[in-house]
Every structure is written in structure tokens, then in C-alpha cells.
Amino acid sequence: MKPSAIRLHAVALALAAAFPAAQAQSEPKKDSQQLEQVIVTGARRVENLKDVPIAISAMKTEAIETVSVGGADIRAISGRVPSLNVESDFGRSFPRFYVRGLGNTDFDLNASQPVGLVFDDIVQENPILKGFPLFDIDQVELLRGPQGTLFGRNSPAGVMKFDSAKPGKRFEGYASIGLGRWSAVNLETAVNVPMGDWQLRASGMWQRQDDRVKNPLASATNTATSDLEGYSDKAARVQLAYKNGGFNALFKLQGRDYNGHATTFRANIMKRGTNELVDGFNAANYPTDGFNFQQLKSTALSARLRWDFDTVSLHSITGYDKADYFSRGDVDGGFGSRFGNIPDGPSYPGQPALVPFDAQTADGIPKLTQLTQEFRLQSTTQDPMQWIVGAYFFKEDLQVDSFNYDSFAVGDPQNGYAVQHQNAKSWALFGNVNFALSQDLKLRAGMRYTNDKKDFVASRTQHPFLPNIAPVRTNPRSTNFSWDLGANYSLDKATSLFGRVATGYRAPSVQGRVLFFDAGAVPAGTSPISVAKSEKVLSVEGGFKADLMNNRARVTGTVFSYQVKDLQLTAGSGEINQNRLVNADKAVGRGFELDAQAILSENWRTTLGLSYNQTEIKDKNLYVSPCGNRNFPFLQANTGCTVLDPDGPNGTVSINGNDLPRAPKVVWNWTLKYTRPVGSGEFYALTDWAFKDKYNMFLYEAVEYRAKSMLEGGLRAGYSWDNMEVSVYGRNITNRQQAIAAIDFNNLTGIINEPRSYGVTFRATF
């Protein structure tokens, strides 16, 4: 063995001993004392993880089921691989992804994100499309760092790649049922049917849960929503595969029908001067004077075709997505003067939810269609040089409606309306070359040229206090050339080193939340709509991937550094419920990631993932409005937030030097699994834990809006025999409750994490 390999093995062994291992990237075969190879497709080829010069983590089926067993949505994978954070201010319908600290806190239904999401090879651009339920999934891959050359569409931070289970040549399937707290029911099934040259796979799920939050004001209003946070989420997928000679086709139809509630924003739940919840806080109690409900329907069609020739293959990937969405909630998080004079209003222990104003809004997407088309030609020989060339087209038609309601009037009538229309088009040309200089050293290079344009118009036709706004238009255009260079060097069959330099790009973003725009509250000439110019990323990373102890352990480590120029950010507007887009001069990030897993003995397996992300906004001339109640503590005692940033002009503050929002420095996860043969079957017990460091909820820093660090754990124990399995589970078993997000234009209004859940599951396969 080479001396360098000996040294690296020593380091990797030390890491494996110190950190038992990362969220399972692949599970060992039953009755095997060696880890399976991790096969990934993140570079558009089927490859061993060790051969890819990219920082990739993969989650297989069991790892996904472990964290989503209680009916959890896509946010359940947050923190389960290094440098990944997933959160939402819309509940189950609008996830926001962050990788290495880069993400977007914008709650606009037109928001773009720097983390691309690719579901079965189709880019999901709008955030409403990104929350499709996780069922019958084969693998999830996180590609960290810019992925501009092969995936390209708005992915300067990374790509989340979801691959559903594909049709196969055997008749097989499964069915599972779960029953849990709050009368939760989780049904999932799949069947695979071979039919000669064709194979059919159909799968579906239904998740429902009763309301678990009560509104004590419902009887007084006769209009406010009385019970909240229940849901019914149904989804189905049908895939049809065909093969004849050198031609392969895979057709897919999937859809979702979700009915539930918007996030419950809770007024005055944080103690002023701390980030603690108020004494006596009761998560099951939510006094509100407004309505709350949410609906989402989506449909997706795709056709993936491949023609195999002697030395090349031609791929055609066509996708069509459609969605219809509506979400209404009481954004002020409490109740107002409908119940009498403010000092004499009702109070409830643990939540002094009285607010002297109303803010009940709704946002909807009556129209969202997305069409994508990719053509890709790639080599299939065993020659030292392998290549890919392709073309990509994207088209989106979107309408966003925004409504305001009068909570102080009987029946909560609509008294405000604004609308946005956007037509977005993008096309790109891309290429990638892999060249083996030797058996051990392989080089990669890629490029992509992208052309983006958007036609956007917004108007306001109704507002209780402000004049109408005639249609306002903007037409941002942008082009970009992205590239990457990578190298992978095999020290031996078990260990490789990799390095990569890459650029990334996000197209210009537009925000037209004109419903609350007040020309008298902003500098003269300020447009009701805001545009953020394109952002560009330069990233450098390097690391190692090693299989240890005769493939009984695996460790992957990465160090990275990046710089973002013209970073797109979302800034609040103080006491006005009105966000605006801004560009920071630049932001920087650096850190490391560790993925590891090990077979400790015949009965014990463990995994650990660890990441450290240090981020910083660098712009001495960028100022934003902090929380709207900072200078108005008379609104209600002890409700003004405590801002820590230096003051700027006109009530703003400087954010130069702040961390990126929702970017915890330290994230780690750990699992430990025990298995033992019992009778004719096998008993298992699994515990999993995830830690997330403290972070700023907004661009500015305030004591109340600095989220506390949080550790959440789960347990699952079960018994499997023949083709059946029964198990019990618990999620957030310590029942940790804290504020994880907030609304910053009024009274210390926060959003809390999910409470403890538990239940039982039964699964049968055939």
C-alpha cells in the first residue's frame, strides 16, 4: 500500500472510531457483514460513489422510512445528511431547502431557490411542486455545491435528486398501514406487474390526521376556524416501462390532492429579551379570530426515452407539471378589537394573543404550468474519454393571487386583492467530458450556457386604505456561462481523493407582493415590484472517500469554501407585511462535512453525519428594516423585539457580517440499529437523532429571532417474519417544543416545531 494511502487510512479509521457514522447512504445486505456499494446517478451516469468527484450523500429506502414513518412530509429529511436544512412557513405544502447555508427565506409563491430539486429527472421549479410526498422512493441524493453544468436550472447551492422505485421484471409489491397519535392513518402500497416487453408499477399513499390544536374563540366568532393542523394528503403514481432492442421508454403519471391547514402563526409566544417561549405556553391552544385552511392539487406527466446505438445513447426527457393551490391563515397570530376594548380583551394562559390590528391573508395559485424538455447524447464505450452533450428548454406560466380579509368585520369579508402574472422561459446548452489519464486518475470538465427571460406584471385592484395600483411590468433578461473542473484519484481499491472547482448561477428573481405596498412609506420612485439580479457562485472543495475494515465501515470527508456574488436575499419591511428582494454585494461560506457508517458487530450498525458551515454576508452598504414592533412597544407590553445590529438610516439596520438566515453552523445526525434473530424472524430496534445549531431567522439579528439549538430523536422497534413486519415508533420522543421561525412585522409571532408523535405500523410484501 502506498504511504499516502496508509496515512489516509489511519485518519479515516480514527474518524470512524470517533464518529460512529452518517445517515445511512446505503443499508447492508441482510446476513452480510460488508456494506453494499453506494451507486449514484448524480453525474447523469450510474457510478460508484467513490468514483465521483462531487460531495454526494444518498439516502436509501429504509433511511427515508425511518424519519417519515409517522406520516411526516419532506421536511423530515432535514439534517439527515450533512449540510442540509429543510423548513417551511406554509406547513406541508411549501418546503424551502438550504445547502451549506445557502437558501431562500422568501414566502412568495413566485420565489426561486438556489437548491434545485429534480424528481425522476424533471426539475421542479416552483416551491409548490417541491413538496410531493415521499413514498415508494428508491433513493434520495444530495449533490452539494454548484451543479450548473449537468442539472443547471437554478442550482448554485446544490441539487436534491429524488428517484422513485422503477418498474421491474418480477411480480411483486407491498402494502403498509400505520396508526398513530391524533387518529393518524398512513396507508401506502405498490404493485409491480411484468407484461412481456412492458412493465407496470403503480403506487399510492394516503395520510390523514385529526386536528390537534383547538381555537377557544371559535364559539365567540361563529366564523373563525375552530380546529387546526389536521390534514388529508393523497398521492398516486403510475409508471409504464417498455424495452425493445435498443429502445427504452419510461412513462409516468403522478398526482397529489392535499387538504389541510396553513401554518399556525402564534402571537406573543416569545419572552421579550429572550428566545424562550412564554411561561405556560400550550401548543394545543390557539386563540385566533380568522380562518385557516390550505388546498393543493398537482399533476405531473413525463416521458423518458432512450435509444442505444453502438457507441452512443440518445436521451429525451419531457416533463409537464400542473398545480392549483390556495392557502389562508391568520398572519397576525391572535385576535383583535372585535372582542371589545384592547385592555379588556380575553386572555388565555400561556398565550397572550391579543393584538390591536388584524392581518388575515391568503395566497393562491389558480394557474401553474411547467413544461421541460431535455435532449442528451452521451458516449457508452469503455474508452478513456467519455462525454455528454445536451440541450434543455424550460417554460413556466404562473398566476399568483393575494387576498386580504377584515377580521374585525362580521364574516371576515375580503377587502384586498392583488395579482401577479409571470411567463418564464429558459434554454441551455451543456456538455461534460470525463477523461482517464490513468487507471487511478480521472479528470472531469463541464460547461453550460443558459439564457433566461421573464415577463412579469402585477397590479392591485382592491385595498381598504390604499389606492389601486395599475399594472406594473418588468422583463428581466440574463445569460450565463457556468463551468466546473474535477479530479478523482484512487489511492487503492478502497480509497479515493477528489477535488472540484465549480461555478453556479441563479436567474433573476421577481417579487410582486403589491397588496400591502404603500408609496408613502418608501423612498420616492420605488417600484411596487422588486427584482433581484442574477447571483453567481464560485466553489472549491476537496475530500476523500474510503471503505475500511474489509468494507465494514465507510467514511467520506469534504472541506469546502465558496463565494457568492450579488447574493439574492429577501428583506422585510418593518411593520408592513411586505417583503422585497435585494442583492448583497457578496457572501462567503466555508466548512467541512463528514459522512460515515459502520457495521460494529453481527448485531449492531451505526451511522453518523456531521457538518460545519460558517457563513457571512459582506456588504457595508446593505441595510434592511428590522422587526416592525421594535419602536412601538406601546402596542402591547413586552412585545417589541431586541435588535442587535447597528442602526442605519431611516430606521434600518446594517446586516454586514451577519450569518446567512436559517443557516445553523453545526448539524449532525446519528443512528444506531440493533438486530437479532428471534424464532423464525428478526427483531430490530433503531434510534435516530438529529441536532441543529442556533441560527438567525431573518437577515438581521435579534435576541428573540435567534432560534435555539435543537436536538430531536426518534425510536423504532419491530419484528419481521416471512414477508411481514410489525413495528412501533416515536418521533420527537423528548417532546422538545420551541420557536423555529417567526413573522417579524408584528407582535413576537412565532412558529413552533412538531410535537411528539407515536404509533404502530404493519407492512406486508409479496
Phi, psi and omega in degrees: 000141181294148179304320180296323178293322178298317180295316181294322177298322179296316178297313183296320177297321178296318178296318180297325179286322183283326182236107188306332168151167186267163180314134192307118175271334171203143181268145178292152175296148177300143180061025178241144177253023175229144177287144174292155169295147176263113180257127183234160179234019184295338177261021178068016173224156175278114187218156170287139182308323184293341184266001185254122181278050180222147175282105184235137167240146181231141174243124177272179188305313184297320180296322179292316180295328181300317185271344182250011187301328183272019182087015181294151179271194189297340178296344182297338181275358179301130178074002183274350167226156185302142173066018180250129173230135178227128179212176182201142169260005181243010182078227188279358193251350191214073181285149175237128186254141178228134176230126183054033177089348182270123178196199181213119181277359185299134178259008178290141182287359175253011187292141171259158181231147180278357175255114179285148175237123182241116182249114182050049175073006180249124177295132175254102189277305183288140183299335178294331180281345189276355183258020182302137186300151179266101174215149181049047181261135178275314184199148172240131178240137172249117176260111184270146182090169183302136177237045189289337189273318184261326179255320161070317191284099175050062182225047180290340180264332182154184181224132167266121185242117181251130178236117178283160176297135186262158175301144181232184186264004180245147171281115183199172178174187179203163173214139179221151176224137176233138177237133186214189181302151183059037178056035180291140176229130179231110179248138178212140180208156175206147177220139180243125186233111174281141181220064180071241178287349182251151170225136181244135172228123178239135180215158180197165177211153173220122177238134176215155180208141176290161174297138181239003179236131183252142176255107183289350180268354187302320181291332180283327184270329186061006179230327183296150177296130187270326183229139189225164172075013166276168181197162169225122185231114181241139179209151180213155180216134175234128179235141181229118182251146181220139177219131177212106183063236181268011180250130177233140178222144176222115181252142182221139170230124176220154181207163181220142176226105185242134173227125181196219183229150171289165178303141176273107175277125189246114185289141170059035183267355179251139177290132179296135181087000177218173171250027178269149171290152181296153179301137177077012182303136182235108184294338181276359184244125182218086178287117182216154180249019184233175176274159178207114174198164185210139180222140178213130172231132179219152179222140179225135175236141176210154175223120178245114185243143178219131175247121180261123176249190186299314186235355182220164171229143179249127182245138171233124181236114182243131180226140176226124180236145181219140181213152177224126191217147174208135180218127180231135181206165178269093189292333179288344172076014182202219181219158186233211195285000174304335186262021177109189180298146185302313182297337184256009183294165181292156177225155182226132182304135176084349177209089176285077194274012180290129176228142184271030179203171176234147176211086178245115188230169175213148174229142181217156174239094177285342180214121170215116173231141180225129178237128177231147177216129176231136169242133183221129176244128183217153181285154180228014181277177175259019180293160178301331180254128175240146185215159175221135170228148182195173177224147185223141178226139181224136176219133181226134172241124188222136169235132178238123176257139177234134184233149170237148182231152181264099182291341183273354179256150180298129179088000180048059184291153175290131177225018176202143179208136174217158184219144174238142173232134178222134170240117183242137177226144178210143172221155185209153170240137184216160178204155181211138180231131171248131180225126179268105176291329176206182178296333184261333187247121180232135181249149177225144176214143180214159177212158177207132173252128184235139176235118182240143172210146178226140172244117190229138176217140179221150179207160175235125182247357181204131174201142185292333186233342187246154181289161176296157176241118178296159181309127178245134188239153170211151185221067181294143177229149180199147171231158182205147172242114179253152180211163172209152176227132181217158178217144178229125182237123180271114175290323174199191184293340186255347190224137176221153173248149177218156175214152184205138170238128186214152173246156178219168189208139171236131183295160177305143179248151180231137175231126183236047180281074187274357185302322184249014181292128180237108183299334181281350183255004181230162178303146181303138179088357179290131182283146176296338177249151182239146181232131173256125180291168185299148176250151183226141186237139169240123186232141175231133179212157177204156181183193181221158176222124187221134168263132189236163172050052179057047178064025174268351178213155179216135179225133175233130179231144181220139167244147186211161174208139179216160175224131179250126176261136181058048181301129177281127181228158177247118183251140175283176182234038178067231185285355179265134178283070189212105176274156176221148177274140176221161173247127171275146180307311174195166173219150180232154177213150177204157179167198179214162180222144179226125174242130179209156176204154185204148167265107185282326179196187180300332186251345189241134174225148184214156178218153175210141173231140183217137175216148176232123181233113175254119182238157180204133172274130181237098178196101183290346183251013182257120180234145179227160176280131177275193184306138188293338184265007185301318184260011182229056181295346180289348179302320174192143185304135172059039179244353179283141182276163185251098184278138183254349183279156178295144179291146174241194182288148171055043175080008178270176175225156178275138178248011178299128180091353180286156170295158169294146181292149179056036183238081177296141180291312185248129173227129174217155175219152184213138174230152175219125183236135178241131176231149180203130175297133177223119182060230180266010182225205183221133173264142176219153174221136185222132171239142179223141183225143179225133180242137176230127181289170177295157181201159174282134177282334183231181180296321178274169179247126176225147183304314184289333185256027171255101184299139177288156172295154185214137175238122178238142182229160178224158177226145174210134178223141183201176179222130180240141178208148184048243179243031183230157180208137174234141183209160170241152184215161171215138177240146188048057190294338177275355181056039177296127179233126178200166177283128179246348179201175185204165167250126193251014179261000179214211193287094170030053185270122187239168176237134183253165179280172182290139179283179180297139174227160181201163180176193182226147179228152174225136183223137177229137177240157178214000000 
